[in-house]
Amino acid sequence: MNNNNYPTWLVTSEIAKELKEIGFDCPCSFFYKKNNNNDFSLCLNTIDDEINIGGVDYKNTTYIYSYLIDELNNNKRDLYVSAPTWDDTLAWFRAKGYKITFKDINIGTQCAFYHLDIKEGHTFSYFAKKYEKAREGLVMKLIEVHKEFGNNIKRFD
């Protein structure tokens, strides 16, 4: 996917595919659709029939009108992948019990996470000069840890 004109507030298609693999199930305003080149195109998520048949230019669409946004989980479809915001992604991991922190220091951003119910004491700390890189590194590690331990985490809330 060409990321040159890509909205920076959405996760990349690569990260979105990884999130789908580990069970990300939150409704999202955007999704990726597999195209003929085996690449993914970013699409607006709506139930408007005119958009579903391709009658609207997505580049000029700035308004989503849907009373059923909670039903718009494209990870239920084979050729689609939900495209969450970074905030939605971190909120999903927090809802799974991960404690996530970001700390700006004068030379960059440090971030960390841990999960009280993973007994092996998995914690992760990551530093990057830019917040966006720290956030991406943290999410990639959250995905890795959740792949390994996600189904075995016992929640006590």
N, C-alpha and C positions, 0 to 999 in steps of 0.2 A: 504494500500500500504506500502511496506517495504521501509522506507526512509534511510536505512543505506548507500546505495551506490547511493543516489539520488543527482543529480546536484544541488548545493545550489543556483545557479543563476536563477533557474526556480521556480515559485510558486508551492506549494504543490497541490496535486489533490483535496484536500478539498477546498482550496482557488479558484482553477480553476473552480470548480463546482459552487461556489458562484458567481464568475465573469460571468459565462455563464448565470446564473439566472438573473443578472441585465443588460444583453445586451452587454457584452464585445464582440467586433466584429473585432478585429485586427487580421491580418494573423500572424501565429506563425510557427516557424520551427519545433516545437514538439507538440504532442497532447497525450491525454490519451484515451485509448480504453478500454471499459468495457470488462472484460474477464468472463469466466464461473463461477468463484468464486464470482461474483458480486463485484470484486475489479477492480482497474484500472491499466493497464500497460502503461508505458511511451513509445511512439513510435516516430520515425523520420517522419516528414511531407515531403512527396515528391510525385511527380506524375510519378515516374519511375515504370513501370509495373512490373519489376522484384521484387521490394520491396513490391508493393501492394499485390502480391501473396505469400509473405513470403519467397522469395528466397534469402534474404540477412540477415545476422546476425547483428542486430542493435548494439550489443556491439562493433563490429568492424567497424561500419560505421562512418566515421568522416567527410564526405563531402556531402553537399546538393547541387544538381544541378537542378535548376528550374528557368525557365524564368518567371513563373507564380506565384511567391511567394505571390503576392497580392491576388490571388484567393484561397489561402490555409487557409480559415477560417473554422475550423472544428466545431465551435459552431453551424453551420447550420445543422449538422448531429446529430441524436438522440443518438447513442451509443458512440460518440466521444466528447471530451472536449478539447478545445485549451489549451496549456500549455505555457503561456507567461513568459517572463523573468520578474524579479521584475521591471526593468527599463521600459519595455513595459507597465506594469500594471500602474505604476505611471504616465507615459506619457498619457495613456488613461484617467485617472482621471483628469490630468491637462487640457487635451483637452475638458473635460466636464466643466471646469471653476473652479476646486478646486485649491487653492493656497497651495502648500505643501512645508514645510521647514524641514531640518534636521540640527541639531547643535550638534557638538561634544564638550562635556565639559569634564573636567579632570576625572570625575567619571562615564562617560557613554555617551549615545546619547539621546538627546531630539529631538522630532519631533512634528510637529503640522500641522494642515490644517484648512482652512476656505473657505467659498464660499460666495462671495458678494451678490449673488442673492437669498440666503436662508435668508429670513427676520427675522427668529426667532433667528438669531445670533449664529448659531451652529459653534462653534470652538472646536477643540479637541487638547489636548496636551498630550503627552505620553513620559515617560522616561524608559529606560532600560539600564542595564550595557553594553550590547552588541548591536551593530548597527543592526544586523540581527533580534534580538527580537524587537527592536524599530520599524523597518520597517514592520515586520509582524503585530504588534499591530496596527500600523497606517493603513495598508491596510484593516485589519478586520473592523476597525471603519469606514473607507471610504465606505466599502461595506454596512455596517449597515445604515449609513446616506443616501447613494444613494438609498437604497431600500425604505427608507421612503420618500425622497424628490426628487429623480432623475427625475421622470416624470413631476414634477411640477416646475422644475427650468426653469426660463425664461432667456435666454441668450440675451444680448444686444450688441454683437460684430457686 
